Amino acid sequence: MPLTEITYGTAQPIEGYGPGFFRVGGHVLRGALLVTPWEAGPWGGLSDVAAVLALRDKIDVVLLGMGRDIAHPPPEFRAALEEAGLGVDVMSSAAAARTYNVLLSEGRRIVACLLPVD
């Protein structure tokens, strides 16, 4: 099976994670994180739906990492995103980071909203 090197262009993949942190673009970022193809930074968590909605013209899919395990987000969080026409995929933060990288390599319009893994 031939191997193909994945390239991300100017976008930065999620390189790793650990207790309370994520590594993106060689930088360690602590706490909840919002990652787009063009930047990564702190996120206010599930009470900060406005930060995600502000991206609605630039993204199509929201990957919601709920920490170590899969959990249901608050219904109002999901409803606000779906009303804005955004697809929401809920998974563990580890799965969301991996999925983000795959979709990023495909040039997809995505955002990863990640709660830290404790």
N, C-alpha and C positions, 0 to 999 in steps of 0.2 A: 504494500500500500504506500503510495507516494505521500510524503508529508508536505504540507503547504504552510509556510510561515504566515502568521496572522499579522496584518499591519493595521494601524488605526489612523493613519494620516496625522493630522494635528491634534486629534482627540486623545485623551489620556484614559487608559483603562484603570480599573480598580485592581491594584497589584497585590493586595493582601488585607487581612484584618486580624484582629486579636481582641483581647478583653478591653472593651471601651474605645477602640480606635480602628480606623481604616487607613490604608496607604494608597494614595492616588498621586500619580506623577512624581513619585519620589518624596512626597510630603506625607507626614503622619498627621492625620486630622482626628481629633477626639470628639466623642459624643455623636449625636444624631447628625446625619450628613445628607445633603442633597447633591447629587452628581449628575451633570449633564455632559454632553460631548464637548462643551466649551469651557466648563468650570466646575469646581467642587468647593463646597463650603458648608458651614454650619446650617442646620435646619432645626426649627423649633419643635419638631416631632409632630405627633398626631393632632395637636391643637393648632398647627400652622398650615392649614389647607391653603391659605392665601398665597404662600410662597410657591406652591405647586400650580395653583390656578394662574398665577402671573406668567407662567411658561406656556399656557395652552396654545398659543399661536406658533410655538416652535417645536412642540412635541406631539406625539400621537399616543404613546403608551407610558404608563406610570408603573414602574416596578417597585412594589412596597415591601421592603424587608422588615419583618417584625421582630428582629432580634434572633435569639438562638432557635426558637421554635415558630412554627406557623401559628398565627392567632388572627381572629377576626378584627379588622379595624373598626373604629366607631362607625355606626351606620351613617351618620351625618357626613363623615369624611368621605366615604365611598360615594354617597349620593351626590355630594357637591362636585366631585370629579366626573362622575358619569353624566350629570346634567350639563357639564361643560363639554361633553363629547370625548372625554378621555377614557381610554381603556385602562383598567386597573388590574394588575396581576399581583396577588398577595402570596408571599412565600417567606421562608426564613431569610435573614440577611445574607447568609453565605450563598444560598441559591440565587438570591437577587443579584449579588455581585457577579457571580458566574454568568448568569443570563444577560446581565448588562453588557459584559465584555463580548459575548457572542453577538448580540444585536448591534453593538457598537461597530464590530468588525464588518457587519453587513451594511453599515451606513444608515441604520434606522434612527428615527427621531424619538429618542427615549430620555427618560429621567429615572434615576434610582433614588428613592427616598429610603434611607437606611437607618434603622434603630440599632444602636450598638449591641454587640454580642457580649454578654457578661460572663 
